[in-house]
Amino acid sequence: MSIKWCKKNLEHYSQSVYDMLHEEFPDVEMEIVDCVDHCGLCTDVPFAMRNNAVVGARDPRGLYMKLRQGMEFMNKTPLPGTYGAVVTAGADSGDK
């Protein structure tokens, strides 16, 4: 998982979100770029690009909650019988 942050949006809205997520999830790749090519969005609402998809919210708290939920979901153990569990089990048996 990777998150791209617009430099201008960090200055306006989302610096606190970046700081908290960087502290909570140090293993997640986070990149600050001058422009993410979503003109107008950077001065309107807090947002970030997670895996090249826009995640936006009305306020920094909302952005933090959305990004954090997504990261927790991606790190959860897959439910038994699901595709994710089968892939994980195959990867584990291949290591032995």
N, C-alpha and C positions, 0 to 999 in steps of 0.2 A: 504494500500500500504506500502511496506517496501523496503528499499534499503540497500544492503550489500556492504561494501567497503573493498577491499583488502588492508591490511596495507602497503604492499610493493608498490602497485600502488599509494597509497596516497603519499608516500614519493617521488616517481618518477614523477607523473603527476597530480593527481587529488585532492590534498589538497585544492586548491582554489575553486574547484567546490563543494566539500563537505561543505566548510565554507559558501559559498553563498547560497546553497540550505538549509542548516541547519538554516540559518538566515531567509530566505524567507518562508520556510515551516516548522515551528517548531513542527507541529502536526504529521509530517510524521516520521515513525519509521526508524531510521538510525542506522546501526550497523557496527562497524569496527571489522573485523576478521583477524586472522593471515593469513589464506589461504582460498580461495573460490574454490579451486580445478580446476582452469583453468590455469594450468602450462604454462608458456611462455607468456601468454597474459599480465600478470602483468608488465612485463618489456618492452613490445612492444608498447602498446597504452593505453590511458586513458580509463577506463571502470568501470562499477559498475553493480551489480546484482539487477535488479528491479523485485520484485515478482519472484525470481529465474530464470529470463531470463537475458542473457548478453546484456548490452547496451554499445556499444563502439563507439569511434570516433577517428578521426585523431589527434585531439588536445583537450585540456581542454575546450576551448570555444564550440566546437562541442558537447562534452559530456554534458556540461551544457544545451545547447539548446535542445538536445534530451530529457534529463530527465525533464526539465522544461515543455516542450510541453506535455509530458506524464502526468505530474501532473496536469496541467491545464485542459487537456482533461478529466481526471478522476473526476475533481471537477466541471465540467460544469453541468448545469441543463439539464436533458434529453429533447429531442425534443418531442412535443406533438404527441401522436399516436404511439410512439415507445415502445418497451418492457420496457426500463428503466423508462419511464414516468408512465406506468401502475404499475410497481413494487413500484415506489415512491409514487404514489397516494394510493395504497393499504396499504402501511406502514403508511401514514399520516392518513388515515381513521381508521386504527386499534388503533391509539393512543387516539382517542376521546371517 
